[in-house]
Amino acid sequence: MPWSVNACGPAAKVAEQIEQQFAKIKVTDKREQETIQNARLLIYQTLATIDPEKPVKVFALGSLGYADYETKERMFQSVDLKIMPIHFSV
């Protein structure tokens, strides 16, 4: 099942928004649950190193698939995770 989270704004607010979105993700596969939890932790660890007022954009998505859907053989996962500071110039 595909999943995604995204938010943009001050790092502290983004962390709150991302938490709310992760809480809504429901997957049954244990391996996919572990992958989602690892992505979640990486986002929080990274945001904790950024000034809480610094604007950032966070985007994460993932999906689980099988080379053969009928037999559920050769499972694979795909994850894309981006945490980007937003710089303003005047």
C-alpha positions in Angstrom: 0.0 0.0 0.0 1.4 3.4 -0.9 1.9 6.0 1.9 3.0 9.6 2.1 3.5 12.5 4.4 4.4 16.1 3.7 4.5 19.5 5.4 6.1 22.9 5.0 6.7 25.6 7.6 8.7 26.1 10.8 10.5 22.9 11.8 8.6 22.5 15.1 5.2 22.9 13.4 6.3 20.5 10.6 7.2 17.9 13.2 3.7 18.1 14.6 2.0 18.0 11.2 4.1 15.0 10.2 3.2 13.2 13.4 -0.5 13.6 12.8 -0.1 12.3 9.2 2.0 9.3 10.3 -0.6 8.4 12.9 -3.2 7.9 10.1 -1.1 5.5 8.1 -2.4 2.0 8.4 -0.5 -0.9 6.9 -0.6 -4.6 7.7 2.8 -5.9 6.5 5.3 -6.0 9.4 8.2 -5.1 7.1 6.4 -2.1 5.7 5.5 -1.0 9.2 9.2 -1.2 10.2 10.2 0.8 7.1 7.6 3.5 8.0 8.8 3.7 11.6 12.4 4.1 10.4 11.4 6.9 8.1 9.4 8.5 10.9 12.4 8.4 13.3 14.8 9.7 10.7 12.5 12.7 10.0 12.2 13.5 13.8 15.9 13.1 14.4 16.7 15.4 11.6 14.1 18.0 12.5 15.5 18.0 16.1 18.8 19.3 14.8 17.2 22.3 13.0 16.2 25.6 14.7 12.5 25.1 15.5 11.7 28.4 13.7 13.6 27.6 10.6 11.3 27.0 7.6 11.6 23.5 6.1 9.8 21.2 3.7 9.4 17.5 4.4 8.3 15.0 1.9 8.3 11.2 2.3 6.5 8.5 0.4 6.8 4.8 0.1 5.2 1.7 -1.3 5.4 -2.0 -1.1 5.1 -4.3 -4.1 5.8 -7.8 -5.4 7.4 -9.0 -8.5 4.6 -11.5 -8.7 1.3 -10.2 -7.1 -0.5 -13.5 -7.5 2.0 -15.5 -5.3 3.2 -12.5 -3.3 6.8 -13.5 -4.1 9.9 -11.2 -4.3 8.5 -8.4 -2.2 10.2 -5.0 -2.6 9.8 -1.5 -1.1 10.5 1.9 -2.4 11.0 5.0 -0.2 11.7 8.6 -1.1 12.5 11.0 1.8 13.4 14.7 1.5 14.0 17.2 4.3 14.9 20.6 2.8 15.6 24.0 4.5 13.8 26.9 2.9 16.0 29.9 2.3 14.6 33.3 1.7 16.5 36.2 0.2 15.6 39.8 0.2 
